[in-house]
């Protein structure tokens, strides 16, 4: 399954402009044969927009979800994107997956909030594993800081996730996460990991780019630089099956020894 990663911060504070950016990227990705386009964390609104987060937050089935469903259906590819989700008075840092037919397949709320900024603006989600089937591939959703907790990603591995899509707002000086940790997560859990980041200065944050799609062999299939890019890489189910057969990590686990982890 060809996967496109949109490394961009869009236009922080403007949902209308970000939908235009997403629409244009979906057209380029579809023309290149992609079946899935992944956009960064909080792509719909921008990340460092302060109290506008609450003002621009929408329900999972809100107007913007409908607009993205239309984009997905017109271009014939699935779209995963980050956005602020409102449920009543509560706001979550969420990621949603919409099918190539425009159906809402999965919605995930970030479970591990990073720093004072996120704790001030969001409530944490409580469901660690959210998945959907896409072209015969089990796609899982996670957001940025979540992938830095090995228990989180292992839970996805045990639930059968083949491709873990991670919309991200990774900032300086933590670029080693994209460069080193993400490929290791893919290797130790025998899955593909698509880590798609924001770029440039936004408020107090300097986003480092370096988006990647890492394979179960720990090798990056593609790697962005520090600017806006649309990356393409393939998720190969046959290679994944062979890699899982050869790698004994999940088979050699001894869960009875791990009680102290909880």
C-alpha positions in Angstrom: 0.0 0.0 0.0 1.6 3.2 -1.1 1.5 5.7 1.7 2.0 9.5 1.5 3.3 11.6 4.3 2.5 15.4 4.2 5.2 17.1 6.2 3.8 20.6 6.6 2.5 23.0 9.3 -0.2 24.2 6.9 -1.5 27.7 7.9 -1.8 27.8 11.7 -5.1 29.3 12.8 -7.0 28.8 9.5 -9.0 25.7 9.0 -10.1 26.9 5.6 -6.5 27.2 4.3 -5.4 23.9 5.9 -8.3 22.1 4.1 -7.0 23.7 0.8 -3.4 22.5 1.6 -4.8 19.0 2.4 -6.8 18.9 -0.8 -3.8 19.8 -3.0 -1.6 17.2 -1.2 -4.3 14.6 -1.7 -4.4 15.3 -5.4 -0.6 14.9 -5.7 -0.6 11.8 -3.5 -3.4 10.1 -5.5 -1.7 10.9 -8.8 1.4 9.1 -7.4 -0.6 6.0 -6.6 -1.0 6.5 -2.9 -3.8 4.8 -1.1 -3.3 6.7 2.2 -2.3 10.2 3.0 -1.2 11.1 6.5 -1.0 14.7 7.8 0.7 15.9 11.1 -0.7 16.4 14.6 -3.2 19.2 14.9 -3.0 19.8 11.1 -6.6 21.0 10.8 -6.1 24.1 13.0 -2.4 24.5 13.8 -0.7 23.4 17.0 0.6 26.5 18.9 -2.5 28.6 18.5 -3.3 29.0 22.2 -6.9 29.6 23.2 -7.9 29.2 19.5 -7.6 25.5 20.1 -10.8 25.5 22.1 -12.5 27.9 19.7 -11.7 25.8 16.6 -12.2 22.4 18.2 -14.9 20.3 16.4 -16.7 17.0 17.1 -15.3 13.9 15.3 -18.2 14.1 12.9 -18.2 17.9 12.5 -18.0 20.1 9.4 -14.3 19.6 8.8 -14.6 15.9 9.0 -17.3 16.1 6.3 -15.0 18.3 4.2 -12.1 15.9 4.6 -14.4 13.0 3.7 -15.2 14.8 0.5 -11.5 15.4 -0.3 -10.8 11.7 0.3 -13.7 10.5 -1.9 -12.9 12.9 -4.7 -9.3 11.8 -4.9 -9.9 8.2 -4.0 -7.5 7.7 -1.1 -7.8 7.4 2.7 -6.7 10.4 4.9 -5.4 10.4 8.4 -5.1 13.8 10.1 -4.7 15.5 13.4 -7.2 17.9 14.9 -8.6 19.3 18.2 -11.7 17.2 19.0 -14.6 18.7 21.1 -16.9 16.5 23.1 -19.1 18.8 25.2 -16.8 21.1 27.2 -13.8 18.7 26.8 -11.2 19.1 24.1 -8.9 16.2 23.0 -5.8 16.1 20.8 -7.1 13.6 18.2 -6.4 11.9 15.0 -9.0 10.6 12.6 -8.8 8.1 9.7 -11.3 8.5 6.8 -11.6 6.0 4.0 -11.2 6.5 0.3 -15.0 6.3 0.2 -15.4 9.1 2.7 -16.3 6.9 5.7 -15.0 7.7 9.2 -13.0 4.5 10.1 -11.3 5.4 13.3 -10.8 8.2 15.8 -8.0 8.3 18.4 -7.4 10.6 21.3 -3.8 11.2 22.4 -3.2 9.3 25.6 0.1 10.8 26.7 0.1 14.6 26.8 3.4 16.4 26.4 4.4 19.4 28.5 2.4 22.2 30.1 1.0 23.4 26.8 -0.8 20.2 26.1 -1.9 19.7 29.7 -3.4 23.2 29.7 -5.4 22.7 26.5 -6.4 19.0 26.3 -7.8 16.2 28.3 -6.0 12.8 27.8 -7.6 10.0 25.9 -8.2 6.6 27.6 -8.1 4.1 24.7 -4.6 3.1 23.8 -5.3 0.9 20.8 -7.5 2.3 18.0 -7.4 0.4 14.6 -9.1 0.1 11.3 -8.7 -2.2 8.2 -7.5 -0.5 5.1 -6.8 -2.4 1.9 -6.2 -5.6 3.9 -3.8 -3.8 6.2 -4.5 -3.2 9.9 -3.8 0.5 10.5 -3.4 1.8 14.0 -3.4 5.4 15.2 -1.2 7.1 17.7 0.0 10.8 18.2 3.5 12.0 18.7 4.6 11.6 22.3 2.6 8.4 22.6 5.1 6.5 20.4 7.9 7.3 22.9 6.3 4.9 25.4 7.3 1.3 24.4 4.2 -0.2 26.2 1.9 1.8 23.9 3.5 0.5 20.7 3.8 -3.1 22.0 0.0 -3.0 22.7 -0.5 -2.3 19.1 1.8 -5.1 18.0 0.0 -7.6 20.2 -3.4 -6.3 18.7 -2.1 -7.0 15.2 -1.3 -3.5 13.9 0.5 -3.7 10.6 1.0 0.1 10.0 1.1 2.5 12.9 0.3 6.1 11.7 1.7 8.7 14.0 0.7 12.4 13.3 3.4 14.4 15.1 4.4 17.8 16.3 8.0 16.9 17.2 10.1 19.9 18.2 13.8 20.8 18.7 15.9 19.4 20.5 14.1 16.0 20.3 14.9 15.1 16.7 16.6 11.8 17.8 13.0 10.5 18.2 12.5 10.7 14.5 16.0 9.7 13.6 16.5 6.8 16.0 13.6 5.8 18.2 10.9 5.4 15.5 12.9 2.9 13.4 13.6 1.0 16.6 9.9 0.9 17.5 9.2 -0.5 14.0 11.9 -3.2 14.5 11.1 -4.3 18.0 7.3 -4.5 17.3 7.5 -5.8 13.7 5.4 -3.2 12.0 5.6 -0.3 9.7 5.6 3.1 11.5 4.6 6.3 9.6 5.8 9.3 11.6 4.6 12.6 10.0 5.8 15.8 11.5 5.2 19.6 11.4 7.9 22.0 10.2 9.2 25.4 11.1 8.7 27.9 13.9 5.3 28.1 15.5 4.9 30.1 18.7 7.5 28.9 21.1 8.1 25.6 19.2 10.6 24.9 16.4 9.3 21.8 14.6 12.1 19.7 13.1 10.5 17.8 10.2 12.4 14.5 9.6 9.2 12.6 8.9 9.7 9.0 8.1 8.1 5.7 7.2 10.2 2.9 8.9 9.9 -0.8 8.1 9.9 -3.9 10.4 13.6 -4.3 9.5 14.3 -0.9 11.2 15.1 0.8 7.9 13.6 4.1 6.9 11.8 3.7 3.6 11.8 7.5 3.2 13.1 10.4 5.2 12.2 14.1 5.0 14.4 17.0 5.6 13.5 20.2 7.5 11.1 21.8 5.0 7.7 21.1 3.6 7.6 17.8 1.6 5.2 15.1 0.4 6.9 11.8 0.9 5.9 8.4 -0.6 6.8 4.9 0.5 5.2 1.5 0.2 3.9 -0.8 3.0 4.5 -4.4 1.8 2.4 -7.0 3.5 4.5 -9.9 2.1 7.7 -8.3 3.5 6.0 -7.7 6.8 4.9 -11.4 7.0 8.4 -12.7 6.2 10.0 -10.3 8.7 7.6 -11.4 11.5 8.4 -15.0 10.7 12.1 -14.4 11.0 12.1 -12.1 14.1 11.3 -13.9 17.4 10.6 -10.9 19.6 6.9 -11.3 20.0 7.1 -15.1 20.1 9.8 -15.1 22.7 8.0 -12.7 25.1 7.4 -14.0 28.7 4.4 -11.9 29.9 4.4 -13.7 33.3 7.6 -11.8 34.1 6.3 -8.4 33.3 3.8 -7.9 36.1 5.9 -5.2 37.7 5.3 -3.0 34.6 1.8 -2.3 35.8 
